[in-house]
C-alpha cells in the first residue's frame, strides 16, 4: 500500500495537466475581457460611422 501511495505522490503527469489548465483559464479570461472591451468600443465607432454615412 505504501508503495502505491509513493508512486501516486511522485507522479508528475497530473501536475502538468493542472498547470496547463490554469494557463488556459488565464488566457481565456484575458481573451474574453479583451473582446468585451474592444466590442463595446468598436460598437460605438461603427454606430458613429454609420450615422455619419447616413447623413
C-alpha positions in Angstrom: 0.0 0.0 0.0 2.8 2.5 0.9 4.4 1.7 -2.5 1.2 2.7 -4.3 0.9 5.9 -2.4 4.6 6.7 -3.0 4.0 6.2 -6.8 1.0 8.5 -6.8 2.7 11.1 -4.8 5.8 11.2 -7.1 3.7 11.1 -10.3 4.2 14.5 -12.1 1.8 14.0 -15.0 -1.2 15.2 -13.1 0.6 18.4 -12.1 1.4 19.1 -15.7 -2.2 18.8 -16.7 -3.3 21.1 -13.9 -0.7 23.7 -14.9 -1.9 23.7 -18.5 -5.5 24.0 -17.3 -4.6 27.1 -15.2 -2.7 28.7 -18.1 -5.6 28.0 -20.4 -8.0 29.5 -17.9 -5.9 32.7 -17.6 -5.6 33.0 -21.4 -9.4 32.6 -21.8 -10.1 35.2 -19.2 -7.8 37.7 -21.0 -9.3 36.9 -24.4 -12.8 37.3 -23.2 -12.0 40.5 -21.4 -10.3 42.0 -24.4 -13.1 41.0 -26.7 -15.7 42.6 -24.4 -13.6 45.8 -24.1 -12.9 46.0 -27.9 -16.5 45.0 -28.7 -18.0 47.9 -26.7 -15.6 50.4 -28.2 -16.0 49.1 -31.7 -19.8 49.2 -31.4 -19.6 52.9 -30.6 -17.2 53.5 -33.5 -19.4 51.6 -36.0 -22.5 53.4 -34.9 -20.8 56.8 -35.2 -19.5 55.9 -38.7 -22.9 54.6 -39.8 -24.6 57.8 -38.6 -22.1 59.9 -40.5 -22.6 57.9 -43.7 -26.4 58.1 -43.4 -26.4 61.9 -43.3 
